[in-house]
Amino acid sequence: MNPILALDFGRARIGVAISDELQLLAHPLETIPANQRPAARVAEIVHEKKVDHVVA
């Protein structure tokens, strides 16, 4: 199974967490500044980590 990516939107930052291989536990991955092309960075993570689903 490929991991699930979770996004936590804030005004200044977007928190990103990723699930384990069994999709049971989430682990913090990084924080993206909300004013520095966050969609592009999320797309990079999805591609790098081979993410199946993104949830907010």
C-alpha positions, -999 to 999 in steps of 0.1 A, spaced: 0 0 0 11 35 -7 10 61 20 -17 87 27 -7 124 30 -25 146 55 -26 184 53 -34 207 82 -41 242 68 -32 273 89 -29 309 80 9 310 82 19 274 77 6 241 64 14 210 84 21 178 65 20 143 79 23 109 61 10 75 70 31 44 75 31 16 49 1 -1 65 -18 32 66 -23 29 104 -2 56 119 6 92 108 40 108 113 49 145 109 67 151 77 73 189 73 58 224 76 52 244 45 50 282 46 15 291 33 29 320 13 56 301 -7 38 281 -34 24 254 -11 6 235 -39 38 230 -58 55 216 -27 26 193 -19 27 180 -55 65 173 -51 58 153 -19 30 133 -36 54 124 -64 84 117 -42 65 95 -17 42 79 -42 11 90 -23 -22 74 -31 -45 99 -13 -43 134 1 -67 144 30 -72 177 47 
